[in-house]
Amino acid sequence: MKNIKLIVLDVDGVMTDGSIYYDDNGTEYKRFNVKDGFAIKHALKKGIKMGIITGRISSVVEKRCNELGIQFVFQNVKDKVKICDELVEKLNLSYTHVAYMGDDIPDLPLIKKVGFSGAPIDAVKKVKKAANFISVYPGGKGAVREFIERIVGEIG
C-alpha cells in the first residue's frame, strides 16, 4: 500500500450512508462520518492526495470537501474513468498509485482499473466481488476510515 499516492472516493453510499434528505424548501442534507473525515485529513497530512468523483451535484458535498481539504472534487460526472484518467495524467501517476472506493454499478470501471479498490459492506454484490477490499462497515459509517487505514496504517 505504500505506493498509493492518490485516494479517490465516491460520495453517496461511501462517504455517506446513501440517504438524501430534502426539507420543504428543497434544501438537501447529507450525513457524513467525522471518523471518516479524520482519516481523510490524516491521509492528506501523510502526503496522499485526495479526490472525490460523484455522479450527483451538491453544495453540501462541496462544503464538506472544503472542510476536509480534499483537493480534487468532481461532481455531476457521467464517466468516472474519463475524469480519473485526466486526474492521473495531471498528477503524473499511473493507476497502480491510485486507490478508489465505490459502492454501486457506476463505480465498477474504476474499481477494476485502480491499483487498490474498496467497497463498503453494503455495496452492491458486483462491486464487492470486484473490489480488493471490503470494509466491515457500511457507507457513511466508518468504511472510508477503514479503507484509508488499510492504505496508510492504523491512525493513532
N, C-alpha and C positions, 0 to 999 in steps of 0.2 A: 504493500500500500504506500510505501514511501515515494513511489514515482507519481502519485496523484498530485496534480498541480491546479486542477480546476474541479470544483464540485458544482453540478447543476441540478436544480430541483424543480419538479412540478409544484404547483401550489395546491389546488383543490384536491383533497384526498391524500396529500403528502404533508405539506406544511399546515393544512387544516384538516378537520375531520370530513371534509367534503360537503358540509352543510352550507347553504347560503341563506341568510336571513334578510328580509326586507321589512321595513316599517311601513306605516300607512302613507308616508311621504315618498316612498320608493328608495329610501336610503338603505344601502347594502351594508351588512355586517358579516364579519368572518371572525372565527375564534382561532387564535394562534397559541402555541405552547411556548411558555417562557423558557423551559429547559431546552427545547429545540433552538430557540433564539440564542441562548447562552453558548450552545455548541457551535452555532454558526459564527458568532463573534470569536470564539476560541480558534476555530479553523482559520479565520482571517488573520488573527494575531500570529499564527504559525506560518503565514505567508501563502496560504492556499487561497486562490481566487474563488469567488462565489458568484453564481448566477441563477436566475430563475427563467424558465420558459413555460408560459402558460397560454392556453387557448382562449381564456377569457380576459376581459379588461376590467380593472377595478382600482379605484383611487385608494382603497383600503390596502391593497397589495403594494402599491407604490409607497404609501406611508410606512408600512411595516419594513419593506426593503430598505428605505432610507434610514429608519431607526437602527437597523442591524448593520448597515454599511455594505450591503450587497451591491457590488459594482455593476453587474450586468443584469438588467431587468428587461425582459421581452414579453410583452402582453399581446393578446389578440393574434396569436401565432397559429397558422394553419399547418405549416410544415416545420416541425421542431428540428428535424435533421438539417434542413437548409440553414436555419438560424444558428444551430450549433456548429455546422461546418464553417460558417462565417466567423464565429467567435473563436473557434480553434485556430483558424488561419490568422486572425488578428493577433492572437496571443502567441503565435508561432509554436503551437503544440501539436502533438499527434493525439489520436483518440486513446492511445494507451495511457495517456496522462489525465484522462477525464473520467470522473465518476458521475453517474446520473441516478436519481431516484424518481420513479414514477409509479402510478397505480392503475392505469387503465389503457385501453387499446391504443389511443393516440401516442402513448409513451413507448410502445413496443419497438419501433425502429431505432430509437436512441438506446434503449436498454440492450438491444442486440449489438450496437455499434461501439459503445464505450469500453474502456479498459476494465471498469468495475461498475456493476449496476446493482441497484437495490430496490426493494418494494416493501411497503408496509404489510403487515399480516392480513389486512382487509383489502388488499389489492385483488383485482380480478385474476382468475386462475391462469390465464395465458401469460399474464405479466409475471406472476410468481414463478411459473415454470421456466421462463426465460431469464429471470434475474439471477445474479450470482449470490445475492444475499437477501434473506427475508427477515425483516425485523420481527421481534416478538410483540411489537406494539403496533396499534393501528395508526393511520394517518392523523396528524394533529395531536397525537398523544404520546410523543416520545420516539417515534420511528426515525425522524431526522437525526435526533441526538445519537441514537444507537448506530445509525449508518455512519455518521461523522466519527464517532468513537472507534468504529471498526477501521476507519482510514487513518486517523491521527493518533489513536491510542486513547486510553481512558482519561477523562477530564477530571482533574482534581485529585 
